[in-house]
Amino acid sequence: MRTLFGTDGIRGRADEFPLDDPTMFALGQALGHRLQAHSANPLLLLGMDTRQSGPRIARALAAGITAGGGWARLIGVVPTPAVAYLSRIIDAAAGISISASHNPFEDNGVKVFGHDGMKLSDALEKEIEDELLALRDEGAEVPAVDLPSSPDLVRLYEDFLCEALGEHMLEGRVVWLDAGNGAAFEIAPRVFRRVGADVRVMNAEPDGRNINLNSGALHPEGLAAAVRADDEAALGVAFDGDADRAIFVDDKGNIRNGDEILYLWATTAERNGTLEGNTVVATVMSNLGFEKKLAADGIRLLRAPVGDKYVLEMMIANGALLGGEQSGHVIDLAVHTTGDGVHTGLVISDLVSSADRPFSQLETFEPMPQVLINQRVRAKPSLHTLPGYTRLLAESEDELGDRGRILVRYSGTENLVRVMVEGESQASITRVAERLRQSLEQAIGE
């Protein structure tokens, strides 16, 4: 069983185990060893977001990769999907994104992609983890390495993004971008300008400590206010820290989440005859109203566990080309192997630009009332082993019947348990969710 690799790579507090120098050096060594099946001197690409701890982690990884018989090349500050894309097109043995996505700057992480742009298998992650723990020497000094960035690789990624639309496709359209002081702070504005948009940017001044801070996809309220105050704005796009997801704001300042974006993308593709198998993959978190409206439109929705890795697995297994999460993480498998917030932003901007009415008038679905409550936990035992909670869950499910649903799960990246309840009445589902949260707080709360 893996203990360091979670559903989204390795995450933790920067400068602490497992993101300390000895562990990152050992991870680099283990990757260098394990990936020699790809080539005798495997190339590993490194990309990072804007956290102040990123360069230190990159240097420790690069030193370890060199010691393990490989060589490292730093792309620079780029979105996580850039690492996946570039690993695939230049046939690198692997790519490593140094980011903790939506987490605060104090955290960081590493996510590893294979030469095919896909996340590594659980089995290979387990082998790498076992070796790095055996190699790790807490007292070892990490050698200094020279690690210049690679603007030529950044340009390749930007060219790929622009190919989705072509020059001048957004000519004359005013688009607001909230970079969240993260990885897209330079790339997103450049790409949107290359396709003709009149770009207005906010939260694009990273200082190493302000990533995701009251900004971006986690806090789109500021973007909504900016778009609402701009009579010329067609829409706004907010990215999270590593820009693998996007949340949208329409021309009236209404926030549109990933379910709505998936709906608009899927129904447009269905009308154009490009929705493979008339199937979309979402997760167990997606709104029940979304599923019912898709069904009414003749589109099948499949639900995967939370996590883009599981969405992608279900897409491949069922021949679907479009899938994503309510959080705004959308995978367009026709061109990409992972979610890409900038690509999603461009596609939806083009969809809005091509429509015969403003974004705010594009029909989506009537969402069923939904509430999500987080509770910090000190441990993550199986929820079925908590008798008081399981009794209350059974009572709550009986109360909702077939008029709603309950989903309780642990976060894969934080010490949280998440309680989601859907139903016909906002007041009743809030009451049910809070009762369940209190039960979990008593049993395992931090």
Secondary structure, 3 states (H helix, E strand, C coil): CCCCCECCEEEEECCCCCCCHHHHHHHHHHHHHHHHHCCCCCEEEEEECCCCCHHHHHHHHHHHHHHCCCEEEEEEECCHHHHHHHHHHCCCCEEEEECCCCCCCCEEEEEEEECCCCECCHHHHHHHHHHHHHHCCCCCCCCCCCCCCCHHHHHHHHHHHHHCCCCCCCCCCEEEEECCCCCCCCHHHHHHHHCCCEEEEECCCCCCCCCCCCCHHHCCHHHHHHHHCCCCEEEEEEECCCCCCEEEEECCCCEECHHHHHHHHHHHHHHHCCCHHHEEEEECCCCHHHHHHHHHCCCEEEEECCCHHHHHHHHHHHCCCEEECCCCCEEECCCCCCCCHHHHHHHHHHHHHHCCCCHHHCCCCCCCCEEEEEEEECCCCCHHHCHHHHHHHHHHHHHHHHHCEEEEEECCCCCEEEEEEECCCHHHHHHHHHHHHHHHHHHHEC
